[in-house]
């Protein structure tokens, strides 16, 4: 088990709880690389994984599997009844990413072309 494993799981569980409260299906997967699996409740084929690990300065951050940072995990700990700005940014980024995945295809115009 890696150092900080418990802290990593705590951050991921808090994120899963927040996303669940926003209507997503979010499940903590404690595997070799712990993550939160986020699923669109309207289409279970549309999912995304979110990782959590420390940055170079030792602070914890949520990450996409593509190694792109999402936002600071420490600030999400403040989420209880009223999320702070950073928590809203993190969950907002994840919400937007899932929304892009779940957007229905644009309807064809009168000529049958799609925008």
C-alpha positions in Angstrom: 0.0 0.0 0.0 1.3 3.4 -1.0 1.9 6.1 1.6 -1.1 8.4 1.9 -3.5 5.6 0.7 -6.0 6.4 3.4 -5.9 10.1 2.6 -6.4 9.3 -1.1 -9.4 7.1 -0.4 -10.9 9.8 1.8 -10.6 12.5 -0.9 -12.1 10.1 -3.5 -15.0 9.1 -1.3 -15.8 12.8 -0.6 -15.8 13.4 -4.3 -18.0 10.4 -4.9 -20.5 11.6 -2.3 -20.6 15.1 -3.8 -21.1 13.8 -7.4 -23.8 11.4 -6.1 -25.6 14.4 -4.5 -25.6 16.0 -7.9 -27.4 13.1 -9.5 -24.5 11.1 -10.9 -23.7 7.5 -10.1 -20.3 7.7 -8.5 -18.5 4.7 -7.0 -15.2 4.5 -5.3 -13.0 1.7 -6.8 -10.2 0.7 -4.4 -8.1 -1.2 -6.9 -4.4 -1.0 -7.7 -5.1 2.6 -8.9 -8.0 3.9 -6.7 -10.5 6.1 -8.5 -14.0 7.3 -8.6 -16.0 5.9 -11.5 -18.6 8.4 -12.5 -21.6 7.3 -14.6 -24.3 9.3 -16.3 -27.5 8.1 -14.7 -29.3 8.3 -18.1 -26.8 6.2 -20.0 -24.6 3.8 -18.1 -22.2 3.5 -21.1 -21.1 7.1 -20.5 -18.5 6.9 -17.7 -15.4 8.7 -16.6 -12.7 7.9 -14.0 -11.3 10.5 -11.6 -8.0 9.8 -9.8 -6.5 11.5 -6.8 -2.8 11.7 -6.0 -0.3 14.2 -4.6 1.3 16.9 -6.7 5.0 17.7 -6.6 4.5 20.1 -3.7 2.7 17.4 -1.7 -0.8 18.8 -2.0 -3.5 16.4 -3.2 -5.2 16.9 -6.5 -7.9 15.2 -8.6 -6.7 14.1 -12.0 -8.2 12.7 -15.2 -6.7 9.4 -16.3 -5.0 11.4 -19.1 -2.8 12.9 -16.5 -4.5 16.3 -16.6 -5.2 17.9 -13.2 -8.8 18.8 -12.4 -8.4 20.7 -9.1 -7.2 20.6 -5.5 -8.6 17.7 -3.4 -7.9 19.4 -0.1 -10.5 22.1 -0.8 -13.2 19.5 -1.5 -12.9 18.4 2.1 -14.8 21.7 3.0 -17.9 20.3 1.2 -20.6 19.7 3.8 -23.7 21.8 3.3 -22.3 24.7 1.3 -19.4 23.9 -1.0 -16.6 26.4 -1.3 -15.6 27.9 -4.7 -12.8 25.3 -5.3 -15.1 22.4 -4.6 -17.6 23.9 -7.0 -14.9 24.2 -9.6 -13.8 20.6 -9.2 -17.3 19.1 -9.3 -18.3 21.6 -12.0 -15.4 20.5 -14.2 -16.4 16.9 -13.8 -20.0 17.7 -14.3 -19.2 19.5 -17.5 -17.0 16.7 -18.8 -19.8 14.1 -18.2 -22.3 16.5 -19.8 -20.2 16.7 -22.9 -20.1 12.9 -23.1 -23.8 12.7 -22.6 -25.0 15.4 -24.9 -27.4 14.1 -27.5 -26.2 14.5 -31.1 -27.3 17.7 -32.8 -30.4 17.4 -35.0 -29.8 17.6 -38.7 -30.8 20.9 -40.3 -33.3 21.1 -43.2 -30.7 19.9 -45.7 -29.9 16.8 -43.5 -26.5 18.2 -42.5 -25.4 18.1 -38.8 -23.9 21.2 -37.3 
